[in-house]
Amino acid sequence: MKRDRDVWRDRAAKLETDHNSKIEHLQQKLNDAQKIGNSCSDVMQERLMRAASEVGNLKAEVTKLKA
């Protein structure tokens, strides 16, 4: 049977992997939006800013998990 520490380490590793996948997905969405961002409407600019904020929030969560 795994020790509690090992179980929590495994859970933290899975969470980190999940968060990294989300970050990569959001980063790709952000990159796609930036390609057209300069020539788009104010609505698209706002979506771009929200995506950037979400990426930053997820990066902060991963940093906390690593600590």
VOFI-716139 format. One record per residue (C-alpha): residue number from 1; z, x, y. Coordinates in nm, 3 decimals. Layout:
% residues N
GUDREN pos      c3      c1      c2
GUDREN NUM       Z       X       Y
...
***
This chain:
% residues 67
GUDREN pos      c3      c1      c2
GUDREN   1   0.000   0.000   0.000
GUDREN   2  -0.090   0.127   0.343
GUDREN   3   0.184   0.217   0.582
GUDREN   4   0.214   0.010   0.900
GUDREN   5   0.099   0.305   1.108
GUDREN   6  -0.219   0.334   0.901
GUDREN   7  -0.287  -0.038   0.926
GUDREN   8  -0.250  -0.033   1.305
GUDREN   9  -0.464   0.281   1.331
GUDREN  10  -0.738   0.110   1.130
GUDREN  11  -0.716  -0.202   1.346
GUDREN  12  -0.735   0.006   1.663
GUDREN  13  -1.038   0.192   1.528
GUDREN  14  -1.213  -0.138   1.450
GUDREN  15  -1.133  -0.274   1.795
GUDREN  16  -1.266   0.044   1.952
GUDREN  17  -1.587   0.015   1.750
GUDREN  18  -1.625  -0.351   1.847
GUDREN  19  -1.565  -0.272   2.214
GUDREN  20  -1.808   0.021   2.205
GUDREN  21  -2.074  -0.209   2.057
GUDREN  22  -2.013  -0.463   2.333
GUDREN  23  -2.029  -0.189   2.595
GUDREN  24  -2.359  -0.061   2.456
GUDREN  25  -2.502  -0.413   2.455
GUDREN  26  -2.387  -0.481   2.810
GUDREN  27  -2.511  -0.141   2.925
GUDREN  28  -2.856  -0.226   2.788
GUDREN  29  -2.848  -0.561   2.967
GUDREN  30  -2.744  -0.382   3.285
GUDREN  31  -3.024  -0.128   3.249
GUDREN  32  -3.277  -0.407   3.196
GUDREN  33  -3.148  -0.589   3.503
GUDREN  34  -3.160  -0.274   3.714
GUDREN  35  -3.529  -0.231   3.634
GUDREN  36  -3.606  -0.551   3.817
GUDREN  37  -3.299  -0.560   4.040
GUDREN  38  -3.461  -0.423   4.353
GUDREN  39  -3.725  -0.692   4.368
GUDREN  40  -3.523  -0.995   4.265
GUDREN  41  -3.337  -1.277   4.432
GUDREN  42  -2.975  -1.282   4.543
GUDREN  43  -2.887  -1.473   4.225
GUDREN  44  -3.011  -1.186   4.009
GUDREN  45  -2.826  -0.934   4.223
GUDREN  46  -2.504  -1.128   4.162
GUDREN  47  -2.567  -1.135   3.786
GUDREN  48  -2.627  -0.762   3.793
GUDREN  49  -2.296  -0.704   3.970
GUDREN  50  -2.111  -0.924   3.718
GUDREN  51  -2.265  -0.732   3.427
GUDREN  52  -2.162  -0.401   3.585
GUDREN  53  -1.809  -0.533   3.633
GUDREN  54  -1.790  -0.651   3.272
GUDREN  55  -1.901  -0.308   3.147
GUDREN  56  -1.630  -0.147   3.360
GUDREN  57  -1.365  -0.384   3.227
GUDREN  58  -1.460  -0.312   2.866
GUDREN  59  -1.456   0.062   2.927
GUDREN  60  -1.105   0.026   3.069
GUDREN  61  -0.994  -0.168   2.759
GUDREN  62  -1.130   0.103   2.530
GUDREN  63  -0.952   0.370   2.735
GUDREN  64  -0.625   0.178   2.694
GUDREN  65  -0.679   0.147   2.319
GUDREN  66  -0.737   0.520   2.288
GUDREN  67  -0.412   0.597   2.469
***
